């Protein structure tokens, strides 16, 4: 037994010196409230609620690791920098919050809201950092309103102010908030028919 003791100590010390795992959660912004669209802009006495039915992400973004693009064709999924909860859930929750701030006269929810509501689905195709110090947020959204469908693509590229995953996640959250504001502006033109 004593001859195996040094190997056991070596194995245990190797385990204890492993790299620390860091978990990330998208912060919800409050600056969207500065660009508020009033209820009167809808031209509606009672605007229909919006159900954010789904925010979908591709397989490369659906895992736990934060994604970083290292070249024009290469993506790395971090092993120790992870999303604290699934990215699609975080994107849906922050979208509901950001749209609620931007459209205070309208009920926004991640659950169906009765029989009369607009339905929003978002397909995110890019949500990652890039080798040139930029973050990329891309995809499309589709809103069903009174039987009609409005669809729009989005593609944002924003510079990170600092290096590192913390700054990357904050910049991604800022871009997602900006896209929510653009959605809110588009939704403000809808009228009940």
C-alpha positions as CSV (number, residue, x, y, z in Angstrom):
1,X,0.0,0.0,0.0
2,X,2.8,2.4,0.8
3,X,4.3,2.1,-2.6
4,X,1.0,3.3,-4.2
5,X,0.7,6.3,-1.8
6,X,2.8,8.6,-3.9
7,X,0.8,7.8,-7.0
8,X,-2.5,8.4,-5.1
9,X,-1.2,11.8,-3.9
10,X,-0.1,12.7,-7.4
11,X,-3.5,11.8,-8.9
12,X,-5.4,13.7,-6.2
13,X,-3.2,16.8,-6.6
14,X,-3.7,16.7,-10.4
15,X,-7.5,16.7,-9.9
16,X,-7.4,19.7,-7.5
17,X,-5.4,21.8,-10.0
18,X,-8.0,21.5,-12.8
19,X,-9.2,24.7,-14.5
20,X,-12.0,26.6,-12.9
21,X,-15.4,26.5,-14.7
22,X,-17.1,29.9,-15.1
23,X,-20.9,30.2,-15.6
24,X,-22.5,33.1,-17.6
25,X,-26.1,34.4,-17.5
26,X,-27.2,37.2,-19.9
27,X,-27.9,40.4,-17.9
28,X,-31.2,42.1,-18.7
29,X,-30.8,45.7,-19.7
30,X,-32.7,48.7,-18.5
31,X,-31.6,51.2,-21.0
32,X,-34.3,50.0,-23.4
33,X,-36.7,52.0,-21.1
34,X,-35.1,55.2,-22.4
35,X,-36.5,54.4,-25.9
36,X,-40.0,53.6,-24.8
37,X,-42.8,53.4,-27.4
38,X,-46.0,54.7,-25.8
39,X,-49.3,52.8,-25.9
40,X,-50.8,55.6,-28.1
41,X,-48.3,54.9,-30.8
42,X,-50.1,51.6,-31.4
43,X,-53.3,53.4,-32.3
44,X,-55.0,50.7,-30.2
45,X,-57.3,51.0,-27.2
46,X,-56.2,47.5,-26.1
47,X,-53.2,46.2,-28.0
48,X,-53.0,42.4,-28.2
49,X,-50.5,40.7,-26.0
50,X,-47.4,39.2,-27.6
51,X,-46.5,35.5,-26.9
52,X,-42.8,34.9,-27.4
53,X,-43.4,31.3,-28.3
54,X,-39.9,30.2,-29.1
55,X,-36.3,31.4,-29.6
56,X,-34.4,28.7,-31.4
57,X,-30.6,28.3,-31.8
58,X,-28.6,26.0,-34.0
59,X,-26.8,23.0,-32.6
60,X,-23.4,24.7,-32.3
61,X,-25.0,27.3,-29.9
62,X,-27.3,24.8,-28.1
63,X,-24.6,23.3,-26.0
64,X,-23.4,24.6,-22.6
65,X,-20.2,26.2,-23.9
66,X,-19.9,29.9,-24.9
67,X,-18.9,30.0,-28.6
68,X,-16.0,31.9,-30.0
69,X,-15.1,32.2,-33.7
70,X,-11.3,31.9,-34.2
71,X,-11.2,32.4,-38.0
72,X,-13.5,32.8,-40.9
73,X,-14.3,29.1,-40.8
74,X,-13.4,27.9,-37.3
75,X,-15.6,28.0,-34.2
76,X,-14.5,26.9,-30.7
77,X,-17.0,25.9,-28.0
78,X,-15.5,26.7,-24.6
79,X,-15.1,23.8,-22.1
80,X,-14.8,26.0,-19.0
81,X,-16.8,29.1,-19.9
82,X,-20.4,27.8,-19.9
83,X,-23.9,29.2,-20.0
84,X,-25.6,29.0,-16.6
85,X,-28.8,27.9,-18.2
86,X,-29.6,26.9,-21.8
87,X,-28.9,29.8,-24.2
88,X,-32.3,29.5,-26.0
89,X,-34.0,29.9,-22.6
90,X,-31.8,32.9,-21.6
91,X,-32.5,34.6,-25.0
92,X,-36.3,34.1,-24.6
93,X,-36.4,35.4,-21.0
94,X,-34.3,38.4,-21.8
95,X,-36.3,39.1,-24.9
96,X,-39.5,39.1,-22.9
97,X,-38.0,41.5,-20.4
98,X,-36.5,43.8,-23.0
99,X,-39.7,43.9,-25.1
100,X,-41.7,44.6,-21.9
101,X,-39.5,47.6,-21.2
102,X,-39.7,48.9,-24.8
103,X,-43.5,48.3,-25.1
104,X,-44.9,49.2,-21.6
105,X,-48.5,49.4,-22.9
106,X,-48.4,45.8,-24.1
107,X,-48.3,42.5,-22.3
108,X,-45.3,40.3,-23.3
109,X,-45.1,36.7,-22.1
110,X,-43.3,33.4,-22.7
111,X,-46.6,31.6,-22.1
112,X,-49.8,31.8,-24.3
113,X,-52.1,34.6,-23.3
114,X,-55.6,33.5,-24.1
115,X,-57.0,33.2,-27.5
116,X,-56.3,36.7,-28.9
117,X,-52.5,37.3,-29.0
118,X,-49.7,37.9,-31.5
119,X,-47.2,35.1,-31.7
120,X,-43.4,35.8,-32.0
121,X,-40.8,33.2,-33.0
122,X,-37.1,34.0,-33.3
123,X,-34.5,32.0,-35.0
124,X,-31.0,33.0,-33.8
125,X,-28.3,31.8,-36.2
126,X,-25.3,33.6,-34.6
127,X,-24.6,34.6,-31.0
128,X,-20.9,34.5,-30.4
129,X,-17.6,36.4,-30.1
130,X,-15.2,36.7,-33.0
131,X,-11.4,36.8,-33.4
132,X,-11.4,40.5,-34.5
133,X,-12.9,41.7,-31.1
134,X,-16.5,41.8,-32.4
135,X,-19.6,39.9,-31.4
136,X,-22.1,38.6,-33.9
137,X,-25.9,38.4,-33.4
138,X,-27.8,37.2,-36.4
139,X,-31.0,35.5,-37.3
140,X,-34.6,36.3,-38.1
141,X,-37.9,36.9,-36.3
142,X,-41.5,36.2,-37.4
143,X,-44.6,37.8,-35.9
144,X,-48.0,36.4,-36.6
145,X,-50.6,39.3,-36.1
146,X,-54.3,38.8,-37.0
147,X,-53.5,36.0,-39.4
148,X,-50.8,37.9,-41.2
149,X,-47.1,37.2,-40.9
150,X,-44.4,39.8,-40.6
151,X,-40.8,38.5,-41.0
152,X,-37.5,40.3,-40.7
153,X,-33.8,39.3,-40.7
154,X,-31.3,40.8,-38.3
155,X,-27.5,40.9,-38.4
156,X,-25.6,42.9,-35.7
157,X,-21.9,43.2,-35.3
158,X,-20.7,45.1,-32.2
159,X,-17.2,45.8,-30.8
160,X,-16.2,44.5,-27.4
161,X,-14.9,47.2,-25.2
162,X,-12.5,44.8,-23.3
163,X,-11.0,41.4,-23.8
164,X,-12.4,38.3,-22.2
165,X,-15.6,36.3,-21.8
166,X,-17.2,38.7,-19.3
167,X,-17.0,41.6,-21.8
168,X,-18.1,39.3,-24.7
169,X,-21.3,38.2,-22.8
170,X,-22.1,41.8,-21.8
171,X,-21.7,42.9,-25.4
172,X,-23.9,40.0,-26.7
173,X,-26.5,41.1,-24.1
174,X,-26.3,44.7,-25.3
175,X,-26.8,43.6,-28.9
176,X,-29.7,41.4,-28.0
177,X,-31.3,44.3,-26.2
178,X,-30.8,46.5,-29.3
179,X,-32.5,43.9,-31.5
180,X,-35.4,43.8,-29.0
181,X,-35.7,47.5,-29.4
182,X,-35.8,47.2,-33.2
183,X,-38.5,44.5,-32.9
184,X,-40.5,46.8,-30.6
185,X,-40.3,49.6,-33.1
186,X,-41.6,47.3,-35.9
187,X,-44.4,46.0,-33.7
188,X,-45.5,49.6,-32.8
189,X,-46.8,50.0,-36.3
190,X,-49.3,47.1,-36.1
191,X,-53.0,47.8,-35.8
192,X,-55.8,45.5,-34.9
193,X,-57.9,44.8,-38.0
